[in-house]
């Protein structure tokens, strides 16, 4: 069986079920950050995520880090342009 692979800055993720789950997880992380950057977390979420604020989300989105878990890394993983996503969300 030949597995499709997704290349992420010289790393590869097998596109089997586990690989797809990893992509889905990071997609949800990005969606949550984008929602928080626009609206801020709702009251229910604030109880669960003490440090999750509108400003924290914007800081993450505007950061320049390329380390695993950073905004740029997540965009690369999901084959998205970080600058295009930033423009759409916060106009940068």
Buried (B, 14 or more C-beta within 10 A) or exposed (E): EEEEEBEBEEEEBEBEEEBEEBBEEBBEBBEBBBBBBEEBBEEEEEEEEEEBBBEBBBEBBBEEEEEEEBBBBBBBBBEBEBEEBBEEBBEE
